[in-house]
Amino acid sequence: MRLIFLGPPGAGKGTQSKLLTKRFGARHISTGDILRDHRVAGTDLGRLAEGFMRHGELVPDELILKMIEGELERSPRGFIMDGFPRTVAQAEAFDALMDSRGVPLDAVVLFDVDRDTLVTRLTSRWTNPKTGKSYNAITNPPPGPGMRDADGTELIQREDDKAETVSKRLDVYREQTEPLVAYYLKRGKLVKVDGLAPVEDVTRQIVSLLSPELQAS
């Protein structure tokens, strides 16, 4: 399994990543996670990345790719790439890396969800400021009366979950992703899945993209 997930915040990429990595033993590769892991572990790559971030600069693509290459070495049963690439230049560099390894991508999966639904999903999240535990007012409401946790703590809505911030995040996503969609369409790798379908149906749509041997595993 060698997949890239493209989709806006709230589209269900994280849910599907968990289900598929558990089922197939593949590795979920998130650039945010590996950056944090390298920095916490104090690796050479992590220290280099820290230097750029400390000065408010973007971590160079070459450095991110070196981290990703290390993850691929530890992913004998494949991977799901989440959060990378974000630009066409990154996509081209990643394709070159995959070509050098002689292992082509199976597909680039675009989670198709309309904007109104995304805004509703993302603005429905409420968080316990004491524990950090989150709830969704629609799909996973808090156990206490009103917007309160079981311990009586009044839940809050983080800045990232407020309507104005959510709209800006979706605008940035669209601007970044449209060129990638065109790039992978041209390469014949892009497929869409209905992100509004039930979770198990989305999983089936993705599994259908894999080889028959892998589907049967």
LUMDO-446623 format. One line per field, with one value per atom (N, C-alpha, C, O): residue number from 1; y, x, z; atom name. Coordinates in steps of 0.05 Angstrom, whole numbers. Example, Ala and Ser with C-alpha at 12.3 -4.5 7.8 and 13.67 -1.06 7.14 Angstrom:
k: [1, 1, 1, 1, 2, 2, 2, 2] .
north: [-114, -90, -66, -66, -45, -21, 1, 23] .
east: [264, 246, 264, 285, 257, 273, 258, 268] .
up: [156, 156, 156, 169, 142, 143, 157, 161] .
a: [N, CA, C, O, N, CA, C, O] .
***
This chain:
k: [1, 1, 1, 1, 2, 2, 2, 2, 3, 3, 3, 3, 4, 4, 4, 4, 5, 5, 5, 5, 6, 6, 6, 6, 7, 7, 7, 7, 8, 8, 8, 8, 9, 9, 9, 9, 10, 10, 10, 10, 11, 11, 11, 11, 12, 12, 12, 12, 13, 13, 13, 13, 14, 14, 14, 14, 15, 15, 15, 15, 16, 16, 16, 16, 17, 17, 17, 17, 18, 18, 18, 18, 19, 19, 19, 19, 20, 20, 20, 20, 21, 21, 21, 21, 22, 22, 22, 22, 23, 23, 23, 23, 24, 24, 24, 24, 25, 25, 25, 25, 26, 26, 26, 26, 27, 27, 27, 27, 28, 28, 28, 28, 29, 29, 29, 29, 30, 30, 30, 30, 31, 31, 31, 31, 32, 32, 32, 32, 33, 33, 33, 33, 34, 34, 34, 34, 35, 35, 35, 35, 36, 36, 36, 36, 37, 37, 37, 37, 38, 38, 38, 38, 39, 39, 39, 39, 40, 40, 40, 40, 41, 41, 41, 41, 42, 42, 42, 42, 43, 43, 43, 43, 44, 44, 44, 44, 45, 45, 45, 45, 46, 46, 46, 46, 47, 47, 47, 47, 48, 48, 48, 48, 49, 49, 49, 49, 50, 50, 50, 50, 51, 51, 51, 51, 52, 52, 52, 52, 53, 53, 53, 53, 54, 54, 54, 54, 55, 55, 55, 55, 56, 56, 56, 56, 57, 57, 57, 57, 58, 58, 58, 58, 59, 59, 59, 59, 60, 60, 60, 60, 61, 61, 61, 61, 62, 62, 62, 62, 63, 63, 63, 63, 64, 64, 64, 64, 65, 65, 65, 65, 66, 66, 66, 66, 67, 67, 67, 67, 68, 68, 68, 68, 69, 69, 69, 69, 70, 70, 70, 70, 71, 71, 71, 71, 72, 72, 72, 72, 73, 73, 73, 73, 74, 74, 74, 74, 75, 75, 75, 75, 76, 76, 76, 76, 77, 77, 77, 77, 78, 78, 78, 78, 79, 79, 79, 79, 80, 80, 80, 80, 81, 81, 81, 81, 82, 82, 82, 82, 83, 83, 83, 83, 84, 84, 84, 84, 85, 85, 85, 85, 86, 86, 86, 86, 87, 87, 87, 87, 88, 88, 88, 88, 89, 89, 89, 89, 90, 90, 90, 90, 91, 91, 91, 91, 92, 92, 92, 92, 93, 93, 93, 93, 94, 94, 94, 94, 95, 95, 95, 95, 96, 96, 96, 96, 97, 97, 97, 97, 98, 98, 98, 98, 99, 99, 99, 99, 100, 100, 100, 100, 101, 101, 101, 101, 102, 102, 102, 102, 103, 103, 103, 103, 104, 104, 104, 104, 105, 105, 105, 105, 106, 106, 106, 106, 107, 107, 107, 107, 108, 108, 108, 108, 109, 109, 109, 109, 110, 110, 110, 110, 111, 111, 111, 111, 112, 112, 112, 112, 113, 113, 113, 113, 114, 114, 114, 114, 115, 115, 115, 115, 116, 116, 116, 116, 117, 117, 117, 117, 118, 118, 118, 118, 119, 119, 119, 119, 120, 120, 120, 120, 121, 121, 121, 121, 122, 122, 122, 122, 123, 123, 123, 123, 124, 124, 124, 124, 125, 125, 125, 125, 126, 126, 126, 126, 127, 127, 127, 127, 128, 128, 128, 128, 129, 129, 129, 129, 130, 130, 130, 130, 131, 131, 131, 131, 132, 132, 132, 132, 133, 133, 133, 133, 134, 134, 134, 134, 135, 135, 135, 135, 136, 136, 136, 136, 137, 137, 137, 137, 138, 138, 138, 138, 139, 139, 139, 139, 140, 140, 140, 140, 141, 141, 141, 141, 142, 142, 142, 142, 143, 143, 143, 143, 144, 144, 144, 144, 145, 145, 145, 145, 146, 146, 146, 146, 147, 147, 147, 147, 148, 148, 148, 148, 149, 149, 149, 149, 150, 150, 150, 150, 151, 151, 151, 151, 152, 152, 152, 152, 153, 153, 153, 153, 154, 154, 154, 154, 155, 155, 155, 155, 156, 156, 156, 156, 157, 157, 157, 157, 158, 158, 158, 158, 159, 159, 159, 159, 160, 160, 160, 160, 161, 161, 161, 161, 162, 162, 162, 162, 163, 163, 163, 163, 164, 164, 164, 164, 165, 165, 165, 165, 166, 166, 166, 166, 167, 167, 167, 167, 168, 168, 168, 168, 169, 169, 169, 169, 170, 170, 170, 170, 171, 171, 171, 171, 172, 172, 172, 172, 173, 173, 173, 173, 174, 174, 174, 174, 175, 175, 175, 175, 176, 176, 176, 176, 177, 177, 177, 177, 178, 178, 178, 178, 179, 179, 179, 179, 180, 180, 180, 180, 181, 181, 181, 181, 182, 182, 182, 182, 183, 183, 183, 183, 184, 184, 184, 184, 185, 185, 185, 185, 186, 186, 186, 186, 187, 187, 187, 187, 188, 188, 188, 188, 189, 189, 189, 189, 190, 190, 190, 190, 191, 191, 191, 191, 192, 192, 192, 192, 193, 193, 193, 193, 194, 194, 194, 194, 195, 195, 195, 195, 196, 196, 196, 196, 197, 197, 197, 197, 198, 198, 198, 198, 199, 199, 199, 199, 200, 200, 200, 200, 201, 201, 201, 201, 202, 202, 202, 202, 203, 203, 203, 203, 204, 204, 204, 204, 205, 205, 205, 205, 206, 206, 206, 206, 207, 207, 207, 207, 208, 208, 208, 208, 209, 209, 209, 209, 210, 210, 210, 210, 211, 211, 211, 211, 212, 212, 212, 212, 213, 213, 213, 213, 214, 214, 214, 214, 215, 215, 215, 215, 216, 216, 216, 216, 217, 217, 217, 217] .
north: [-24, 0, 25, 29, 41, 66, 88, 92, 103, 122, 150, 152, 170, 197, 206, 202, 217, 227, 257, 272, 267, 296, 302, 287, 323, 330, 352, 354, 368, 390, 380, 357, 398, 390, 382, 394, 360, 350, 331, 324, 324, 307, 278, 262, 270, 242, 227, 203, 242, 229, 214, 192, 226, 214, 188, 168, 188, 164, 141, 118, 147, 126, 116, 93, 135, 127, 107, 87, 112, 93, 66, 45, 65, 40, 24, 0, 37, 23, 15, -7, 31, 23, -1, -18, -1, -24, -49, -71, -47, -70, -81, -106, -64, -73, -71, -80, -60, -58, -37, -36, -19, 3, 24, 23, 44, 65, 91, 99, 104, 131, 151, 154, 166, 185, 213, 221, 227, 255, 273, 268, 293, 309, 324, 328, 332, 345, 327, 336, 302, 283, 277, 276, 273, 266, 290, 286, 314, 337, 339, 343, 335, 336, 314, 319, 290, 267, 272, 267, 283, 288, 310, 309, 330, 352, 342, 348, 326, 315, 297, 297, 280, 261, 274, 262, 299, 313, 302, 303, 291, 280, 303, 327, 296, 317, 331, 356, 316, 329, 346, 368, 337, 352, 378, 399, 378, 402, 422, 446, 412, 429, 442, 466, 426, 436, 457, 478, 452, 470, 498, 518, 497, 523, 540, 564, 527, 542, 552, 575, 535, 542, 564, 581, 564, 584, 612, 632, 613, 639, 645, 664, 630, 635, 627, 638, 610, 602, 574, 558, 569, 543, 523, 530, 499, 478, 471, 465, 471, 466, 439, 419, 437, 412, 390, 367, 396, 375, 362, 338, 378, 367, 350, 328, 359, 343, 316, 296, 317, 293, 273, 249, 283, 265, 251, 227, 266, 253, 232, 210, 239, 221, 196, 173, 199, 176, 157, 132, 168, 151, 135, 112, 149, 135, 113, 92, 117, 97, 72, 50, 76, 54, 36, 12, 49, 34, 26, 20, 26, 20, -2, 3, -26, -48, -56, -67, -50, -57, -33, -34, -13, 10, 33, 33, 53, 78, 92, 87, 109, 130, 157, 162, 173, 199, 220, 222, 234, 253, 280, 282, 301, 327, 334, 355, 316, 319, 303, 280, 314, 341, 362, 357, 387, 410, 428, 445, 424, 440, 422, 399, 432, 416, 410, 388, 429, 424, 400, 383, 399, 377, 351, 330, 352, 328, 317, 293, 335, 327, 314, 294, 326, 315, 288, 270, 285, 259, 238, 215, 245, 226, 217, 193, 236, 228, 209, 190, 214, 196, 168, 148, 167, 141, 127, 102, 142, 130, 118, 97, 132, 122, 96, 80, 92, 67, 46, 23, 53, 33, 24, 2, 42, 34, 57, 76, 54, 75, 77, 58, 100, 104, 87, 83, 77, 64, 85, 82, 105, 126, 150, 148, 172, 196, 199, 204, 197, 196, 224, 235, 235, 261, 257, 246, 266, 264, 287, 310, 280, 300, 306, 290, 330, 339, 368, 384, 375, 403, 421, 412, 446, 465, 469, 470, 471, 475, 453, 458, 428, 406, 407, 402, 415, 417, 438, 434, 461, 482, 473, 478, 459, 448, 429, 430, 410, 390, 403, 397, 422, 433, 453, 456, 466, 486, 472, 486, 446, 432, 419, 406, 424, 413, 431, 455, 418, 432, 417, 392, 431, 419, 425, 448, 405, 409, 423, 411, 448, 462, 449, 455, 433, 420, 395, 390, 379, 353, 352, 335, 371, 371, 353, 351, 338, 320, 336, 356, 325, 340, 324, 299, 339, 327, 341, 363, 328, 340, 342, 322, 366, 371, 355, 350, 346, 331, 301, 286, 292, 263, 251, 227, 267, 257, 278, 289, 283, 305, 299, 275, 320, 316, 303, 306, 288, 273, 290, 283, 314, 331, 347, 348, 360, 377, 402, 413, 410, 433, 426, 403, 446, 441, 437, 453, 416, 409, 380, 363, 376, 348, 334, 346, 308, 292, 303, 299, 316, 327, 355, 368, 364, 390, 413, 436, 408, 430, 441, 425, 467, 479, 477, 486, 467, 463, 490, 508, 492, 516, 509, 486, 529, 526, 539, 564, 524, 535, 554, 552, 571, 590, 575, 584, 553, 537, 527, 520, 525, 513, 534, 526, 559, 580, 585, 581, 594, 595, 612, 603, 635, 652, 638, 639, 625, 611, 587, 582, 572, 549, 558, 545, 580, 589, 596, 590, 609, 615, 590, 589, 570, 545, 532, 521, 532, 520, 535, 524, 562, 578, 571, 568, 569, 562, 535, 531, 516, 489, 489, 476, 503, 504, 515, 505, 537, 550, 531, 530, 516, 498, 473, 463, 463, 437, 437, 417, 458, 458, 452, 436, 463, 456, 426, 414, 415, 387, 369, 349, 377, 361, 359, 338, 382, 382, 366, 351, 367, 353, 322, 308, 313, 284, 274, 250, 291, 283, 278, 258, 296, 293, 268, 256, 260, 236, 210, 188, 214, 190, 177, 153, 191, 179, 187, 174, 208, 219, 204, 199, 197, 186, 200, 208, 203, 216, 195, 175, 200, 184, 203, 227, 193, 209, 211, 192, 234, 237, 238, 237, 242, 243, 216, 213, 196, 169, 158, 167, 137, 124, 115, 108, 115, 109, 83, 81, 62, 36, 36, 22, 53, 55, 70, 62, 90, 104, 85, 85, 68, 48, 29, 23, 20, 2, 16, 3, 41, 56, 56, 53, 61, 63, 35, 33, 15, -12, -22, -37, -13, -22, -11, -21, 8, 19, 2, 5, -16, -31, -56, -64, -68, -93, -115, -115, -134, -156, -172, -181, -175, -190, -176, -188, -149, -134, -133, -134, -131, -130, -156, -156, -178, -204, -210, -229, -192, -197, -190, -193] .
east: [17, 0, 18, 34, 14, 29, 10, 4, -1, -22, -15, 0, -25, -24, -53, -70, -59, -86, -86, -70, -104, -109, -137, -156, -140, -167, -165, -146, -186, -186, -189, -195, -184, -188, -217, -236, -221, -248, -259, -283, -243, -253, -253, -265, -240, -239, -214, -213, -193, -167, -155, -145, -157, -146, -160, -147, -186, -202, -194, -189, -193, -186, -157, -151, -139, -111, -109, -95, -123, -122, -133, -121, -156, -168, -150, -147, -139, -123, -96, -86, -83, -57, -60, -43, -81, -86, -92, -82, -107, -115, -91, -88, -75, -55, -26, -7, -23, 4, 21, 45, 8, 23, 29, 20, 46, 54, 40, 39, 29, 17, 39, 50, 45, 67, 55, 45, 58, 49, 73, 89, 77, 101, 101, 123, 78, 77, 87, 102, 79, 88, 118, 132, 128, 156, 175, 196, 166, 181, 183, 204, 160, 160, 177, 192, 175, 190, 220, 235, 229, 257, 267, 289, 250, 258, 260, 279, 240, 240, 264, 277, 270, 292, 319, 340, 319, 345, 363, 387, 351, 367, 380, 373, 399, 413, 392, 393, 374, 354, 335, 327, 329, 311, 324, 311, 350, 364, 365, 362, 369, 369, 342, 340, 321, 294, 288, 275, 296, 292, 304, 292, 327, 340, 324, 321, 312, 295, 270, 262, 258, 232, 236, 219, 259, 265, 266, 260, 274, 276, 252, 252, 230, 205, 206, 190, 224, 227, 215, 214, 206, 196, 219, 241, 214, 234, 237, 217, 261, 265, 255, 255, 246, 235, 256, 249, 281, 302, 304, 308, 300, 302, 278, 281, 255, 230, 233, 225, 243, 246, 265, 261, 286, 305, 291, 295, 274, 259, 240, 237, 226, 207, 221, 211, 245, 260, 266, 264, 273, 277, 253, 254, 229, 204, 198, 188, 204, 199, 216, 207, 241, 258, 245, 251, 229, 216, 187, 171, 181, 153, 152, 144, 161, 162, 135, 133, 113, 87, 71, 47, 86, 74, 68, 75, 54, 49, 24, 15, 15, -5, 7, 13, 12, 24, 2, -17, 4, -17, -4, 13, -11, 1, 24, 37, 31, 53, 47, 38, 52, 62, 41, 17, 50, 32, 35, 18, 56, 61, 69, 76, 67, 75, 105, 113, 121, 150, 155, 172, 141, 144, 134, 147, 113, 102, 123, 127, 135, 155, 179, 190, 188, 210, 204, 220, 179, 171, 169, 177, 159, 158, 186, 190, 205, 232, 243, 258, 237, 246, 234, 248, 208, 195, 206, 210, 212, 223, 251, 258, 266, 293, 292, 311, 269, 266, 252, 250, 242, 229, 202, 194, 188, 162, 142, 141, 126, 107, 84, 78, 72, 48, 25, 22, 8, -17, -37, -49, -40, -60, -57, -45, -68, -71, -101, -116, -109, -138, -147, -137, -166, -177, -204, -222, -206, -230, -249, -243, -271, -289, -311, -329, -310, -330, -337, -319, -363, -370, -363, -361, -358, -348, -368, -359, -393, -413, -411, -412, -409, -407, -382, -382, -360, -334, -336, -326, -348, -350, -366, -359, -388, -405, -389, -391, -375, -360, -339, -336, -324, -301, -309, -294, -331, -339, -356, -366, -360, -375, -357, -367, -331, -313, -310, -306, -312, -309, -290, -289, -274, -252, -253, -260, -245, -243, -216, -195, -215, -190, -172, -148, -183, -166, -153, -129, -167, -157, -148, -133, -158, -152, -170, -167, -188, -205, -225, -236, -230, -248, -273, -274, -295, -320, -331, -322, -349, -362, -392, -405, -402, -430, -450, -472, -442, -460, -456, -475, -431, -426, -417, -420, -407, -397, -401, -382, -426, -432, -421, -418, -415, -404, -424, -448, -415, -433, -448, -469, -437, -450, -472, -476, -488, -510, -498, -479, -511, -501, -473, -468, -457, -429, -410, -392, -415, -398, -389, -403, -365, -354, -367, -381, -360, -371, -362, -376, -338, -329, -340, -333, -358, -371, -357, -366, -333, -318, -332, -342, -335, -347, -328, -305, -338, -321, -317, -334, -295, -289, -285, -280, -287, -282, -255, -252, -235, -209, -210, -229, -191, -190, -191, -204, -176, -175, -203, -207, -221, -247, -269, -293, -263, -282, -287, -268, -311, -319, -300, -293, -291, -273, -247, -237, -235, -210, -213, -196, -235, -241, -242, -231, -256, -259, -231, -226, -214, -188, -171, -157, -174, -159, -168, -152, -194, -204, -196, -191, -194, -185, -156, -149, -139, -111, -109, -93, -124, -124, -130, -116, -152, -160, -138, -132, -126, -105, -81, -69, -74, -51, -57, -40, -82, -88, -96, -90, -108, -117, -94, -99, -70, -48, -40, -33, -42, -35, -55, -48, -81, -102, -96, -98, -90, -84, -59, -58, -39, -14, -19, -10, -33, -37, -58, -57, -77, -95, -80, -84, -61, -45, -28, -24, -20, -3, -21, -10, -47, -65, -66, -72, -59, -58, -81, -86, -96, -116, -142, -153, -153, -180, -195, -184, -221, -238, -254, -263, -257, -275, -295, -289, -319, -340, -336, -343, -325, -320, -344, -342, -368, -393, -406, -425, -395, -406, -400, -381, -415, -408, -379, -367, -367, -338, -331, -311, -347, -341, -342, -327, -360, -361, -337, -327, -327, -303, -280, -263, -278, -257, -258, -237, -282, -284, -275, -262, -282, -274, -244, -233, -230, -201, -189, -170, -199, -188, -190, -173, -211, -216, -194, -191, -178, -156, -131, -113, -130, -106, -105, -125, -82, -79, -97, -102, -106, -122, -108, -122, -82, -68, -69, -73, -66, -67, -96, -100, -115, -143, -150, -165, -138, -145, -130, -135, -111, -94, -109, -99] .
up: [0, 0, 0, 18, -20, -22, -31, -55, -12, -17, -7, 13, -20, -10, -6, -23, 18, 23, 20, 32, 3, 1, 10, 4, 25, 34, 55, 69, 57, 76, 104, 109, 124, 152, 156, 145, 171, 176, 155, 157, 135, 113, 120, 106, 142, 150, 144, 146, 136, 130, 154, 151, 177, 201, 208, 215, 206, 212, 194, 203, 168, 148, 151, 147, 158, 162, 185, 182, 207, 230, 222, 229, 208, 200, 181, 184, 161, 141, 150, 143, 167, 177, 196, 196, 211, 229, 213, 220, 191, 175, 159, 157, 148, 129, 140, 126, 163, 175, 162, 165, 147, 134, 154, 177, 147, 165, 157, 134, 178, 173, 177, 198, 155, 155, 154, 133, 176, 177, 181, 200, 164, 166, 193, 204, 203, 229, 251, 268, 250, 271, 269, 289, 244, 243, 249, 260, 243, 251, 281, 292, 294, 323, 335, 354, 324, 335, 333, 351, 310, 306, 325, 336, 329, 347, 376, 391, 385, 412, 416, 437, 396, 398, 396, 402, 386, 383, 361, 363, 340, 318, 303, 306, 286, 270, 253, 250, 240, 224, 241, 232, 265, 282, 291, 292, 296, 304, 281, 285, 257, 233, 230, 225, 232, 229, 250, 245, 275, 297, 291, 298, 279, 273, 254, 258, 234, 215, 229, 225, 244, 257, 278, 282, 291, 312, 300, 313, 275, 261, 244, 228, 249, 235, 205, 190, 198, 170, 165, 184, 141, 134, 133, 124, 141, 139, 110, 97, 99, 70, 62, 77, 37, 26, 28, 34, 23, 22, 50, 52, 71, 98, 104, 116, 96, 100, 85, 96, 61, 45, 58, 56, 70, 84, 107, 112, 121, 143, 132, 143, 110, 98, 88, 91, 76, 66, 89, 86, 112, 136, 144, 152, 142, 148, 129, 136, 103, 83, 88, 83, 98, 105, 126, 128, 143, 165, 158, 176, 133, 124, 103, 81, 111, 91, 80, 58, 95, 85, 74, 71, 68, 54, 73, 96, 62, 77, 68, 45, 85, 77, 84, 108, 64, 68, 73, 57, 95, 103, 109, 127, 95, 99, 82, 85, 64, 46, 21, 23, -3, -9, -6, -7, -3, -2, -26, -31, -41, -65, -88, -84, -113, -136, -135, -142, -126, -123, -104, -110, -82, -64, -77, -73, -92, -105, -125, -127, -140, -160, -146, -155, -123, -109, -97, -97, -87, -76, -97, -93, -121, -143, -151, -156, -151, -157, -136, -143, -111, -90, -94, -91, -100, -104, -128, -128, -150, -174, -168, -178, -151, -144, -129, -129, -115, -99, -115, -106, -139, -156, -146, -151, -131, -120, -125, -111, -146, -153, -133, -119, -132, -116, -127, -151, -109, -117, -126, -147, -110, -117, -98, -77, -108, -91, -87, -105, -62, -55, -46, -26, -61, -55, -41, -52, -16, 0, -8, -3, -21, -31, -11, -6, 1, 21, 15, 11, 15, 9, 32, 55, 26, 45, 69, 92, 64, 86, 106, 130, 97, 115, 132, 156, 119, 133, 155, 177, 148, 168, 192, 215, 186, 208, 225, 250, 212, 227, 245, 269, 234, 247, 269, 289, 266, 286, 308, 327, 307, 327, 348, 366, 347, 366, 391, 388, 414, 440, 457, 456, 473, 487, 517, 526, 533, 562, 567, 562, 577, 581, 602, 602, 619, 640, 630, 636, 615, 606, 577, 569, 561, 532, 516, 492, 530, 515, 499, 507, 474, 456, 451, 452, 445, 438, 413, 406, 399, 376, 383, 389, 381, 389, 373, 382, 349, 332, 334, 339, 331, 330, 356, 360, 375, 400, 422, 432, 430, 449, 476, 484, 491, 518, 537, 533, 557, 574, 595, 604, 601, 621, 609, 585, 626, 616, 602, 612, 580, 565, 554, 548, 551, 541, 564, 569, 580, 603, 601, 591, 612, 613, 637, 653, 639, 661, 689, 708, 689, 715, 721, 740, 704, 708, 695, 696, 684, 671, 647, 630, 645, 621, 598, 600, 576, 552, 538, 539, 523, 508, 479, 472, 462, 434, 428, 432, 419, 413, 389, 373, 387, 364, 338, 319, 336, 311, 302, 279, 322, 316, 312, 308, 313, 309, 279, 263, 272, 244, 227, 205, 237, 221, 215, 192, 235, 232, 213, 196, 217, 200, 170, 153, 165, 137, 125, 102, 141, 132, 126, 106, 144, 139, 114, 99, 108, 84, 59, 38, 61, 39, 32, 9, 53, 49, 36, 18, 47, 36, 6, -10, -2, -30, -48, -69, -39, -54, -58, -80, -37, -38, -55, -69, -53, -64, -93, -107, -103, -131, -150, -169, -147, -165, -163, -182, -138, -134, -147, -159, -146, -159, -189, -201, -201, -230, -236, -256, -219, -223, -223, -241, -203, -201, -221, -229, -229, -251, -276, -290, -282, -306, -306, -327, -282, -280, -277, -276, -277, -276, -249, -248, -228, -201, -183, -163, -191, -172, -174, -196, -151, -149, -127, -107, -131, -110, -95, -106, -69, -53, -40, -35, -36, -24, 6, 21, 15, 44, 61, 86, 49, 64, 68, 83, 54, 57, 85, 98, 94, 120, 120, 99, 143, 146, 132, 118, 136, 124, 94, 80, 83, 54, 42, 21, 57, 48, 48, 30, 69, 71, 47, 35, 40, 17, -9, -26, -12, -36, -39, -60, -16, -17, -21, -37, -8, -11, -40, -49, -53, -81, -100, -122, -91, -107, -105, -121, -86, -81, -99, -111, -99, -115, -104, -80, -121, -111, -89, -70, -90, -70, -43, -22, -44, -19, -8, 16, -25, -17, -2, 18, -10, 1, 27, 41, 34, 57, 83, 105] .
a: [N, CA, C, O, N, CA, C, O, N, CA, C, O, N, CA, C, O, N, CA, C, O, N, CA, C, O, N, CA, C, O, N, CA, C, O, N, CA, C, O, N, CA, C, O, N, CA, C, O, N, CA, C, O, N, CA, C, O, N, CA, C, O, N, CA, C, O, N, CA, C, O, N, CA, C, O, N, CA, C, O, N, CA, C, O, N, CA, C, O, N, CA, C, O, N, CA, C, O, N, CA, C, O, N, CA, C, O, N, CA, C, O, N, CA, C, O, N, CA, C, O, N, CA, C, O, N, CA, C, O, N, CA, C, O, N, CA, C, O, N, CA, C, O, N, CA, C, O, N, CA, C, O, N, CA, C, O, N, CA, C, O, N, CA, C, O, N, CA, C, O, N, CA, C, O, N, CA, C, O, N, CA, C, O, N, CA, C, O, N, CA, C, O, N, CA, C, O, N, CA, C, O, N, CA, C, O, N, CA, C, O, N, CA, C, O, N, CA, C, O, N, CA, C, O, N, CA, C, O, N, CA, C, O, N, CA, C, O, N, CA, C, O, N, CA, C, O, N, CA, C, O, N, CA, C, O, N, CA, C, O, N, CA, C, O, N, CA, C, O, N, CA, C, O, N, CA, C, O, N, CA, C, O, N, CA, C, O, N, CA, C, O, N, CA, C, O, N, CA, C, O, N, CA, C, O, N, CA, C, O, N, CA, C, O, N, CA, C, O, N, CA, C, O, N, CA, C, O, N, CA, C, O, N, CA, C, O, N, CA, C, O, N, CA, C, O, N, CA, C, O, N, CA, C, O, N, CA, C, O, N, CA, C, O, N, CA, C, O, N, CA, C, O, N, CA, C, O, N, CA, C, O, N, CA, C, O, N, CA, C, O, N, CA, C, O, N, CA, C, O, N, CA, C, O, N, CA, C, O, N, CA, C, O, N, CA, C, O, N, CA, C, O, N, CA, C, O, N, CA, C, O, N, CA, C, O, N, CA, C, O, N, CA, C, O, N, CA, C, O, N, CA, C, O, N, CA, C, O, N, CA, C, O, N, CA, C, O, N, CA, C, O, N, CA, C, O, N, CA, C, O, N, CA, C, O, N, CA, C, O, N, CA, C, O, N, CA, C, O, N, CA, C, O, N, CA, C, O, N, CA, C, O, N, CA, C, O, N, CA, C, O, N, CA, C, O, N, CA, C, O, N, CA, C, O, N, CA, C, O, N, CA, C, O, N, CA, C, O, N, CA, C, O, N, CA, C, O, N, CA, C, O, N, CA, C, O, N, CA, C, O, N, CA, C, O, N, CA, C, O, N, CA, C, O, N, CA, C, O, N, CA, C, O, N, CA, C, O, N, CA, C, O, N, CA, C, O, N, CA, C, O, N, CA, C, O, N, CA, C, O, N, CA, C, O, N, CA, C, O, N, CA, C, O, N, CA, C, O, N, CA, C, O, N, CA, C, O, N, CA, C, O, N, CA, C, O, N, CA, C, O, N, CA, C, O, N, CA, C, O, N, CA, C, O, N, CA, C, O, N, CA, C, O, N, CA, C, O, N, CA, C, O, N, CA, C, O, N, CA, C, O, N, CA, C, O, N, CA, C, O, N, CA, C, O, N, CA, C, O, N, CA, C, O, N, CA, C, O, N, CA, C, O, N, CA, C, O, N, CA, C, O, N, CA, C, O, N, CA, C, O, N, CA, C, O, N, CA, C, O, N, CA, C, O, N, CA, C, O, N, CA, C, O, N, CA, C, O, N, CA, C, O, N, CA, C, O, N, CA, C, O, N, CA, C, O, N, CA, C, O, N, CA, C, O, N, CA, C, O, N, CA, C, O, N, CA, C, O, N, CA, C, O, N, CA, C, O, N, CA, C, O, N, CA, C, O, N, CA, C, O, N, CA, C, O, N, CA, C, O, N, CA, C, O, N, CA, C, O, N, CA, C, O, N, CA, C, O, N, CA, C, O, N, CA, C, O, N, CA, C, O, N, CA, C, O, N, CA, C, O, N, CA, C, O, N, CA, C, O, N, CA, C, O, N, CA, C, O, N, CA, C, O, N, CA, C, O, N, CA, C, O, N, CA, C, O, N, CA, C, O, N, CA, C, O, N, CA, C, O, N, CA, C, O, N, CA, C, O, N, CA, C, O, N, CA, C, O, N, CA, C, O, N, CA, C, O, N, CA, C, O, N, CA, C, O] .
***
